[in-house]
């Protein structure tokens, strides 16, 4: 195994452009192809999307669990907050379990930005992670504390999006 994989880095995919989860899922498939074990914890999201169907083909390498009630508009519900906090508590154990090489926290940046979870609780997990665990965080509006701590930050920038012309999310492309 490469010595840098033994270190385990913190990666962030953020920005207002499309492709953050897609990039993370691509990384998960690549890691699975290398024999690594991956856990994907999805915050905010509460429905099954097409990537779940594809990832079932890697069920021995990739575990996916949702900790969301659906996209949060303006009002934060207690149910959404409880789901996110449950997820964060499980993630603490998962990161330290020794069962996974890569832990992805999909849409966790949004959960922090919306006030579902506290950024300092996430920072504690990142700082205390075992050396060999790679952590990937996705979602727009990444908190500056996480940006500062991360080893890799990619910002997806929207230049043009057909959504603004009324095109709805399409199965297999956007979900």
N, C-alpha and C positions, 0 to 999 in steps of 0.2 A: 504494500500500500504506500502511496505517495506520502511523504512526510508532511505536506501541507494539509492533506486530508486528516491526518492524525490531529492537527491543531483544531480544525473546525472553525469556520468563520461565521460572521453575521452578515447576511445579505438583505437588502431592501429593494423592492420594486414598488415605486410610488409614482405620483403624477396624475394629471387629469386625462391622460391618453389611454386608449384601449390596449389591453395586452398584459396586464400585471399578473393576473391569475394564470393566463395562458403561458407566460414565461416560467412561472413557478411549476406548473404541471409538466412542462417540457423538461425542466431540470429534474423533476421527480422521476420521469420516465428514463432519462439518461442515468440517474443514480441507480435505479432498479436494474438497468442493463449492466451496470458495473457490480451488481451483487449487493448493493447497500439496502438497508431497511429504512423506509420512509414513513413518517406520520404526517398527515395533513389535517390540521384542525381548522375548520372553516367558521369564522366568526361572522355575524350578521346574516349570512346566507341561510335560508331555511327550506330551500326546495332542491330537488334532485335536478341536476343539469347534465348535459351530454357528457361532460368530462367524467362524471361518476360511472357512466356506462363503459367508457373506454378504460378507466382505471380498474374496473373489476377484472380485467384481463391480467392485472398485476397484483391480484389480491394476496399473494404470498409475500410480496415485497412492499406494497403500498397499502397503508391503512388510512381511511378517510372517515372523519367524524365531524358532524355539524354542531355548532354551539350558537345557533342563531334562530331568530323567529321571523326572519325576512328583512328586507331593506328598511332602515329606519328613516322616516321622513323627518318631521320636526319634533314631535312629541316622543319622549323616551318612556316606554312602558316598563313597569316593574318586571314583567315577564321577560322582556328583552335583556334587561340588566341582569336578572338572575341567570339566564342562559349563558351570557358572556362570562359572568363570574364563575359559574360552574366549569366552563371551558378553561378559563385561566387556571383554576385550581388543578384540573386534570393535567393541563400542559406542564405545570411545575413537576408533577410526578413523572410524566412521560419523558421530559428532557433528562431527568436523572435516573431513569429506569435501566439504562444500558441496553434497551431493546431496539433503539432506533439510532441510525447514523445521521439522518436528516430530519428535522422537525420544521414543518411549514405552518405558519400562522397566517392563513389567508384572510384578508380584510381586517386584520387586527388594527391597522392604522386607523381605519374608519371607526372601529369600536372605541378606540381611545379618543379620537376627535369628537365623537358624539357623546362622550361622557359615560359610556357603558362600563368601561374599566379605567383604572388609573395608570397613567404612563409609568409612574415609579414602580408599580408592581411588575410591569413588563420588564423594565430595566433591571430589577432584581433577578428575574429569571435569566436574562441575557448575561448578566455579570457572573452568575453562579453556575452557568452551564458547564458540564464536563468538557474537557479539552477536545475530545474527538467528535463532538456533536456540532453539526452545521445547522444554523437556524436561518430560515428565510421568512421575512415579513412582507406582506403585500397590503396594498390599499392606498388610496389617495390621502393627502393631508398628513403625511408622516410627521410625527412630532420631532422637533429639532433635537431633543435629547437622544432619540434613537438614531437620527442621522449622524450625530456626532460620534456615537458609540460604534456604529456599523463599520465593517471592513469594506463593503461594497454597496454603493447606492446607485441605482439606475432610476432615472426619472423619465417616465413615458409622457411625451408632450403631444397633446392634441393639436394638430394643424388643421384638420378638417374631419368632420364626422357626419355621416348621413342621418344620424339620429336627429340632428337639428333641422332636417328637412322632412321630418315626420316618419322616418323608417323605424319601425318597432324592432325590438330585439328578436333575432331569428334563431331558432333551435339549430344547434350544431355550429353556429357562428358566434353568437353573443352569449348563448347559454346552452 
